[in-house]
Amino acid sequence: MVSVQNRQFQFPLNISYQEFLPYYRGEVNKVEVVDSKGQTLWVNAKHFRPFLTSNGIRAYFCMTIDGQGNLISLKKY
């Protein structure tokens, strides 16, 4: 059995409340972000819903995924 390690990505997200509404409603499913190493990632928008405020989402995140690309955690800094 091959052991595949978890991977971490750090990235900023700066999106206004109005800009995030289509994601919140499920009209758009994936949020494109660029991590600190320049890699483009597509993250399911539902994972960002808890972080939405009246000002939108303005934070730096650390995301951990498993070897199959499944989200383990998404933390705001």
Jmol script that loads the backbone (N, CA, C; Angstrom):
load data "model"
ATOM      1  N   MET A   1       0.841  -1.181   0.000  1.00  0.00           N
ATOM      2  CA  MET A   1       0.000   0.000   0.000  1.00  0.00           C
ATOM      3  C   MET A   1       0.891   1.252   0.000  1.00  0.00           C
ATOM      4  N   VAL A   2       0.603   2.183  -0.890  1.00  0.00           N
ATOM      5  CA  VAL A   2       1.377   3.410  -0.995  1.00  0.00           C
ATOM      6  C   VAL A   2       0.758   4.470  -0.090  1.00  0.00           C
ATOM      7  N   SER A   3       1.590   5.091   0.721  1.00  0.00           N
ATOM      8  CA  SER A   3       1.120   6.150   1.610  1.00  0.00           C
ATOM      9  C   SER A   3       1.240   7.496   0.898  1.00  0.00           C
ATOM     10  N   VAL A   4       0.139   8.196   0.814  1.00  0.00           N
ATOM     11  CA  VAL A   4       0.132   9.513   0.185  1.00  0.00           C
ATOM     12  C   VAL A   4      -0.113  10.540   1.280  1.00  0.00           C
ATOM     13  N   GLN A   5       0.753  11.541   1.324  1.00  0.00           N
ATOM     14  CA  GLN A   5       0.672  12.512   2.405  1.00  0.00           C
ATOM     15  C   GLN A   5      -0.315  13.627   2.094  1.00  0.00           C
ATOM     16  N   ASN A   6      -0.772  14.246   3.176  1.00  0.00           N
ATOM     17  CA  ASN A   6      -1.631  15.419   3.054  1.00  0.00           C
ATOM     18  C   ASN A   6      -0.808  16.577   2.510  1.00  0.00           C
ATOM     19  N   ARG A   7      -1.475  17.503   1.844  1.00  0.00           N
ATOM     20  CA  ARG A   7      -0.804  18.689   1.309  1.00  0.00           C
ATOM     21  C   ARG A   7      -1.481  19.932   1.849  1.00  0.00           C
ATOM     22  N   GLN A   8      -0.689  20.971   2.059  1.00  0.00           N
ATOM     23  CA  GLN A   8      -1.223  22.244   2.539  1.00  0.00           C
ATOM     24  C   GLN A   8      -0.976  23.335   1.513  1.00  0.00           C
ATOM     25  N   PHE A   9      -1.934  24.245   1.446  1.00  0.00           N
ATOM     26  CA  PHE A   9      -1.846  25.396   0.549  1.00  0.00           C
ATOM     27  C   PHE A   9      -2.256  26.634   1.339  1.00  0.00           C
ATOM     28  N   GLN A  10      -1.538  27.724   1.135  1.00  0.00           N
ATOM     29  CA  GLN A  10      -1.891  28.992   1.764  1.00  0.00           C
ATOM     30  C   GLN A  10      -2.229  29.976   0.649  1.00  0.00           C
ATOM     31  N   PHE A  11      -3.294  30.748   0.862  1.00  0.00           N
ATOM     32  CA  PHE A  11      -3.713  31.696  -0.166  1.00  0.00           C
ATOM     33  C   PHE A  11      -4.608  32.773   0.430  1.00  0.00           C
ATOM     34  N   PRO A  12      -4.597  33.957  -0.188  1.00  0.00           N
ATOM     35  CA  PRO A  12      -5.520  35.017   0.219  1.00  0.00           C
ATOM     36  C   PRO A  12      -6.813  34.901  -0.585  1.00  0.00           C
ATOM     37  N   LEU A  13      -7.885  35.374  -0.010  1.00  0.00           N
ATOM     38  CA  LEU A  13      -9.145  35.497  -0.748  1.00  0.00           C
ATOM     39  C   LEU A  13      -9.743  36.844  -0.385  1.00  0.00           C
ATOM     40  N   ASN A  14      -9.991  37.636  -1.397  1.00  0.00           N
ATOM     41  CA  ASN A  14     -10.533  38.978  -1.216  1.00  0.00           C
ATOM     42  C   ASN A  14     -11.682  39.135  -2.207  1.00  0.00           C
ATOM     43  N   ILE A  15     -12.901  38.909  -1.728  1.00  0.00           N
ATOM     44  CA  ILE A  15     -14.075  38.964  -2.591  1.00  0.00           C
ATOM     45  C   ILE A  15     -15.202  39.670  -1.830  1.00  0.00           C
ATOM     46  N   SER A  16     -15.876  40.575  -2.501  1.00  0.00           N
ATOM     47  CA  SER A  16     -16.950  41.323  -1.843  1.00  0.00           C
ATOM     48  C   SER A  16     -18.179  40.437  -1.644  1.00  0.00           C
ATOM     49  N   TYR A  17     -19.062  40.915  -0.798  1.00  0.00           N
ATOM     50  CA  TYR A  17     -20.317  40.204  -0.540  1.00  0.00           C
ATOM     51  C   TYR A  17     -21.086  39.994  -1.848  1.00  0.00           C
ATOM     52  N   GLN A  18     -21.225  41.061  -2.630  1.00  0.00           N
ATOM     53  CA  GLN A  18     -21.972  40.981  -3.895  1.00  0.00           C
ATOM     54  C   GLN A  18     -21.307  40.023  -4.875  1.00  0.00           C
ATOM     55  N   GLU A  19     -19.983  40.046  -4.948  1.00  0.00           N
ATOM     56  CA  GLU A  19     -19.266  39.149  -5.858  1.00  0.00           C
ATOM     57  C   GLU A  19     -19.419  37.687  -5.451  1.00  0.00           C
ATOM     58  N   PHE A  20     -19.566  37.428  -4.142  1.00  0.00           N
ATOM     59  CA  PHE A  20     -19.653  36.049  -3.672  1.00  0.00           C
ATOM     60  C   PHE A  20     -21.070  35.478  -3.761  1.00  0.00           C
ATOM     61  N   LEU A  21     -22.079  36.314  -3.906  1.00  0.00           N
ATOM     62  CA  LEU A  21     -23.463  35.817  -3.918  1.00  0.00           C
ATOM     63  C   LEU A  21     -23.721  34.687  -4.910  1.00  0.00           C
ATOM     64  N   PRO A  22     -23.241  34.760  -6.161  1.00  0.00           N
ATOM     65  CA  PRO A  22     -23.479  33.619  -7.071  1.00  0.00           C
ATOM     66  C   PRO A  22     -22.872  32.313  -6.555  1.00  0.00           C
ATOM     67  N   TYR A  23     -21.752  32.399  -5.863  1.00  0.00           N
ATOM     68  CA  TYR A  23     -21.139  31.215  -5.273  1.00  0.00           C
ATOM     69  C   TYR A  23     -21.994  30.713  -4.106  1.00  0.00           C
ATOM     70  N   TYR A  24     -22.471  31.637  -3.290  1.00  0.00           N
ATOM     71  CA  TYR A  24     -23.272  31.284  -2.126  1.00  0.00           C
ATOM     72  C   TYR A  24     -24.575  30.605  -2.547  1.00  0.00           C
ATOM     73  N   ARG A  25     -25.160  31.102  -3.606  1.00  0.00           N
ATOM     74  CA  ARG A  25     -26.427  30.545  -4.104  1.00  0.00           C
ATOM     75  C   ARG A  25     -26.240  29.215  -4.833  1.00  0.00           C
ATOM     76  N   GLY A  26     -25.004  28.853  -5.139  1.00  0.00           N
ATOM     77  CA  GLY A  26     -24.752  27.612  -5.868  1.00  0.00           C
ATOM     78  C   GLY A  26     -24.792  27.783  -7.370  1.00  0.00           C
ATOM     79  N   GLU A  27     -24.895  29.028  -7.846  1.00  0.00           N
ATOM     80  CA  GLU A  27     -24.904  29.289  -9.286  1.00  0.00           C
ATOM     81  C   GLU A  27     -23.521  29.058  -9.889  1.00  0.00           C
ATOM     82  N   VAL A  28     -22.493  29.281  -9.085  1.00  0.00           N
ATOM     83  CA  VAL A  28     -21.106  29.004  -9.464  1.00  0.00           C
ATOM     84  C   VAL A  28     -20.545  28.099  -8.375  1.00  0.00           C
ATOM     85  N   ASN A  29     -19.904  27.000  -8.772  1.00  0.00           N
ATOM     86  CA  ASN A  29     -19.488  26.002  -7.784  1.00  0.00           C
ATOM     87  C   ASN A  29     -18.058  26.122  -7.297  1.00  0.00           C
ATOM     88  N   LYS A  30     -17.163  26.619  -8.126  1.00  0.00           N
ATOM     89  CA  LYS A  30     -15.743  26.612  -7.772  1.00  0.00           C
ATOM     90  C   LYS A  30     -15.178  28.023  -7.697  1.00  0.00           C
ATOM     91  N   VAL A  31     -14.359  28.248  -6.683  1.00  0.00           N
ATOM     92  CA  VAL A  31     -13.653  29.510  -6.508  1.00  0.00           C
ATOM     93  C   VAL A  31     -12.209  29.276  -6.941  1.00  0.00           C
ATOM     94  N   GLU A  32     -11.716  30.124  -7.836  1.00  0.00           N
ATOM     95  CA  GLU A  32     -10.325  30.018  -8.273  1.00  0.00           C
ATOM     96  C   GLU A  32      -9.459  30.870  -7.360  1.00  0.00           C
ATOM     97  N   VAL A  33      -8.424  30.262  -6.790  1.00  0.00           N
ATOM     98  CA  VAL A  33      -7.480  30.979  -5.946  1.00  0.00           C
ATOM     99  C   VAL A  33      -6.071  30.628  -6.406  1.00  0.00           C
ATOM    100  N   VAL A  34      -5.132  31.492  -6.071  1.00  0.00           N
ATOM    101  CA  VAL A  34      -3.725  31.231  -6.370  1.00  0.00           C
ATOM    102  C   VAL A  34      -2.987  31.164  -5.048  1.00  0.00           C
ATOM    103  N   ASP A  35      -2.322  30.023  -4.802  1.00  0.00           N
ATOM    104  CA  ASP A  35      -1.630  29.855  -3.524  1.00  0.00           C
ATOM    105  C   ASP A  35      -0.327  30.641  -3.488  1.00  0.00           C
ATOM    106  N   SER A  36       0.309  30.623  -2.340  1.00  0.00           N
ATOM    107  CA  SER A  36       1.518  31.420  -2.113  1.00  0.00           C
ATOM    108  C   SER A  36       2.683  31.014  -3.015  1.00  0.00           C
ATOM    109  N   LYS A  37       2.611  29.837  -3.638  1.00  0.00           N
ATOM    110  CA  LYS A  37       3.662  29.370  -4.546  1.00  0.00           C
ATOM    111  C   LYS A  37       3.297  29.582  -6.011  1.00  0.00           C
ATOM    112  N   GLY A  38       2.142  30.236  -6.250  1.00  0.00           N
ATOM    113  CA  GLY A  38       1.721  30.535  -7.614  1.00  0.00           C
ATOM    114  C   GLY A  38       0.878  29.467  -8.289  1.00  0.00           C
ATOM    115  N   GLN A  39       0.505  28.437  -7.562  1.00  0.00           N
ATOM    116  CA  GLN A  39      -0.305  27.357  -8.122  1.00  0.00           C
ATOM    117  C   GLN A  39      -1.782  27.737  -8.082  1.00  0.00           C
ATOM    118  N   THR A  40      -2.470  27.578  -9.206  1.00  0.00           N
ATOM    119  CA  THR A  40      -3.904  27.853  -9.273  1.00  0.00           C
ATOM    120  C   THR A  40      -4.675  26.661  -8.735  1.00  0.00           C
ATOM    121  N   LEU A  41      -5.626  26.945  -7.848  1.00  0.00           N
ATOM    122  CA  LEU A  41      -6.461  25.908  -7.235  1.00  0.00           C
ATOM    123  C   LEU A  41      -7.923  26.241  -7.462  1.00  0.00           C
ATOM    124  N   TRP A  42      -8.733  25.218  -7.588  1.00  0.00           N
ATOM    125  CA  TRP A  42     -10.184  25.382  -7.680  1.00  0.00           C
ATOM    126  C   TRP A  42     -10.785  24.739  -6.442  1.00  0.00           C
ATOM    127  N   VAL A  43     -11.434  25.564  -5.611  1.00  0.00           N
ATOM    128  CA  VAL A  43     -11.980  25.106  -4.333  1.00  0.00           C
ATOM    129  C   VAL A  43     -13.499  25.220  -4.385  1.00  0.00           C
ATOM    130  N   ASN A  44     -14.183  24.173  -3.938  1.00  0.00           N
ATOM    131  CA  ASN A  44     -15.636  24.208  -3.914  1.00  0.00           C
ATOM    132  C   ASN A  44     -16.096  25.386  -3.054  1.00  0.00           C
ATOM    133  N   ALA A  45     -16.955  26.217  -3.620  1.00  0.00           N
ATOM    134  CA  ALA A  45     -17.406  27.451  -2.968  1.00  0.00           C
ATOM    135  C   ALA A  45     -18.117  27.186  -1.642  1.00  0.00           C
ATOM    136  N   LYS A  46     -18.737  26.033  -1.489  1.00  0.00           N
ATOM    137  CA  LYS A  46     -19.472  25.753  -0.248  1.00  0.00           C
ATOM    138  C   LYS A  46     -18.567  25.813   0.976  1.00  0.00           C
ATOM    139  N   HIS A  47     -17.279  25.561   0.799  1.00  0.00           N
ATOM    140  CA  HIS A  47     -16.353  25.577   1.930  1.00  0.00           C
ATOM    141  C   HIS A  47     -16.092  26.987   2.450  1.00  0.00           C
ATOM    142  N   PHE A  48     -16.367  27.994   1.619  1.00  0.00           N
ATOM    143  CA  PHE A  48     -16.140  29.381   2.032  1.00  0.00           C
ATOM    144  C   PHE A  48     -17.383  30.032   2.631  1.00  0.00           C
ATOM    145  N   ARG A  49     -18.537  29.417   2.519  1.00  0.00           N
ATOM    146  CA  ARG A  49     -19.781  30.017   3.023  1.00  0.00           C
ATOM    147  C   ARG A  49     -19.711  30.427   4.487  1.00  0.00           C
ATOM    148  N   PRO A  50     -19.113  29.617   5.377  1.00  0.00           N
ATOM    149  CA  PRO A  50     -19.062  30.025   6.795  1.00  0.00           C
ATOM    150  C   PRO A  50     -18.244  31.294   7.037  1.00  0.00           C
ATOM    151  N   PHE A  51     -17.415  31.671   6.088  1.00  0.00           N
ATOM    152  CA  PHE A  51     -16.533  32.821   6.263  1.00  0.00           C
ATOM    153  C   PHE A  51     -17.117  34.108   5.684  1.00  0.00           C
ATOM    154  N   LEU A  52     -18.280  34.028   5.052  1.00  0.00           N
ATOM    155  CA  LEU A  52     -18.891  35.188   4.418  1.00  0.00           C
ATOM    156  C   LEU A  52     -19.488  36.136   5.456  1.00  0.00           C
ATOM    157  N   THR A  53     -19.122  37.410   5.357  1.00  0.00           N
ATOM    158  CA  THR A  53     -19.684  38.453   6.221  1.00  0.00           C
ATOM    159  C   THR A  53     -20.297  39.518   5.318  1.00  0.00           C
ATOM    160  N   SER A  54     -20.865  40.536   5.914  1.00  0.00           N
ATOM    161  CA  SER A  54     -21.446  41.626   5.120  1.00  0.00           C
ATOM    162  C   SER A  54     -20.380  42.363   4.308  1.00  0.00           C
ATOM    163  N   ASN A  55     -19.122  42.208   4.684  1.00  0.00           N
ATOM    164  CA  ASN A  55     -18.008  42.808   3.940  1.00  0.00           C
ATOM    165  C   ASN A  55     -17.437  41.853   2.892  1.00  0.00           C
ATOM    166  N   GLY A  56     -17.987  40.664   2.785  1.00  0.00           N
ATOM    167  CA  GLY A  56     -17.469  39.658   1.867  1.00  0.00           C
ATOM    168  C   GLY A  56     -16.526  38.715   2.594  1.00  0.00           C
ATOM    169  N   ILE A  57     -15.533  38.231   1.867  1.00  0.00           N
ATOM    170  CA  ILE A  57     -14.516  37.366   2.456  1.00  0.00           C
ATOM    171  C   ILE A  57     -13.169  38.014   2.171  1.00  0.00           C
ATOM    172  N   ARG A  58     -12.516  38.434   3.224  1.00  0.00           N
ATOM    173  CA  ARG A  58     -11.206  39.087   3.114  1.00  0.00           C
ATOM    174  C   ARG A  58     -10.303  38.459   4.160  1.00  0.00           C
ATOM    175  N   ALA A  59      -9.580  37.421   3.731  1.00  0.00           N
ATOM    176  CA  ALA A  59      -8.764  36.677   4.691  1.00  0.00           C
ATOM    177  C   ALA A  59      -7.677  35.895   3.977  1.00  0.00           C
ATOM    178  N   TYR A  60      -6.762  35.392   4.781  1.00  0.00           N
ATOM    179  CA  TYR A  60      -5.722  34.493   4.315  1.00  0.00           C
ATOM    180  C   TYR A  60      -6.092  33.117   4.846  1.00  0.00           C
ATOM    181  N   PHE A  61      -6.036  32.098   3.995  1.00  0.00           N
ATOM    182  CA  PHE A  61      -6.487  30.756   4.364  1.00  0.00           C
ATOM    183  C   PHE A  61      -5.355  29.746   4.278  1.00  0.00           C
ATOM    184  N   CYS A  62      -5.475  28.707   5.080  1.00  0.00           N
ATOM    185  CA  CYS A  62      -4.627  27.529   4.986  1.00  0.00           C
ATOM    186  C   CYS A  62      -5.568  26.347   4.751  1.00  0.00           C
ATOM    187  N   MET A  63      -5.365  25.670   3.635  1.00  0.00           N
ATOM    188  CA  MET A  63      -6.214  24.543   3.267  1.00  0.00           C
ATOM    189  C   MET A  63      -5.370  23.274   3.272  1.00  0.00           C
ATOM    190  N   THR A  64      -5.894  22.221   3.870  1.00  0.00           N
ATOM    191  CA  THR A  64      -5.232  20.916   3.885  1.00  0.00           C
ATOM    192  C   THR A  64      -6.111  19.925   3.140  1.00  0.00           C
ATOM    193  N   ILE A  65      -5.483  19.202   2.200  1.00  0.00           N
ATOM    194  CA  ILE A  65      -6.200  18.159   1.461  1.00  0.00           C
ATOM    195  C   ILE A  65      -5.474  16.831   1.634  1.00  0.00           C
ATOM    196  N   ASP A  66      -6.213  15.745   1.428  1.00  0.00           N
ATOM    197  CA  ASP A  66      -5.591  14.426   1.513  1.00  0.00           C
ATOM    198  C   ASP A  66      -5.003  14.041   0.149  1.00  0.00           C
ATOM    199  N   GLY A  67      -4.462  12.859   0.058  1.00  0.00           N
ATOM    200  CA  GLY A  67      -3.811  12.396  -1.168  1.00  0.00           C
ATOM    201  C   GLY A  67      -4.730  12.269  -2.362  1.00  0.00           C
ATOM    202  N   GLN A  68      -6.040  12.192  -2.120  1.00  0.00           N
ATOM    203  CA  GLN A  68      -7.014  12.106  -3.208  1.00  0.00           C
ATOM    204  C   GLN A  68      -7.604  13.464  -3.561  1.00  0.00           C
ATOM    205  N   GLY A  69      -7.152  14.512  -2.888  1.00  0.00           N
ATOM    206  CA  GLY A  69      -7.645  15.860  -3.172  1.00  0.00           C
ATOM    207  C   GLY A  69      -8.873  16.258  -2.378  1.00  0.00           C
ATOM    208  N   ASN A  70      -9.255  15.456  -1.397  1.00  0.00           N
ATOM    209  CA  ASN A  70     -10.411  15.777  -0.556  1.00  0.00           C
ATOM    210  C   ASN A  70     -10.014  16.752   0.544  1.00  0.00           C
ATOM    211  N   LEU A  71     -10.879  17.707   0.805  1.00  0.00           N
ATOM    212  CA  LEU A  71     -10.615  18.706   1.823  1.00  0.00           C
ATOM    213  C   LEU A  71     -10.610  18.079   3.210  1.00  0.00           C
ATOM    214  N   ILE A  72      -9.549  18.370   3.957  1.00  0.00           N
ATOM    215  CA  ILE A  72      -9.482  17.957   5.348  1.00  0.00           C
ATOM    216  C   ILE A  72      -9.817  19.132   6.248  1.00  0.00           C
ATOM    217  N   SER A  73      -9.230  20.309   5.933  1.00  0.00           N
ATOM    218  CA  SER A  73      -9.542  21.499   6.724  1.00  0.00           C
ATOM    219  C   SER A  73      -9.298  22.754   5.908  1.00  0.00           C
ATOM    220  N   LEU A  74     -10.029  23.795   6.290  1.00  0.00           N
ATOM    221  CA  LEU A  74      -9.870  25.127   5.707  1.00  0.00           C
ATOM    222  C   LEU A  74      -9.935  26.094   6.876  1.00  0.00           C
ATOM    223  N   LYS A  75      -8.798  26.733   7.153  1.00  0.00           N
ATOM    224  CA  LYS A  75      -8.702  27.623   8.310  1.00  0.00           C
ATOM    225  C   LYS A  75      -8.384  29.031   7.846  1.00  0.00           C
ATOM    226  N   LYS A  76      -9.052  29.992   8.472  1.00  0.00           N
ATOM    227  CA  LYS A  76      -8.819  31.413   8.201  1.00  0.00           C
ATOM    228  C   LYS A  76      -7.809  31.941   9.184  1.00  0.00           C
ATOM    229  N   TYR A  77      -6.880  32.754   8.678  1.00  0.00           N
ATOM    230  CA  TYR A  77      -5.858  33.378   9.537  1.00  0.00           C
ATOM    231  C   TYR A  77      -6.094  34.847   9.654  1.00  0.00           C
TER     232      TYR A  77
END
end "model"
wireframe off; spacefill off
backbone 0.3
color backbone group
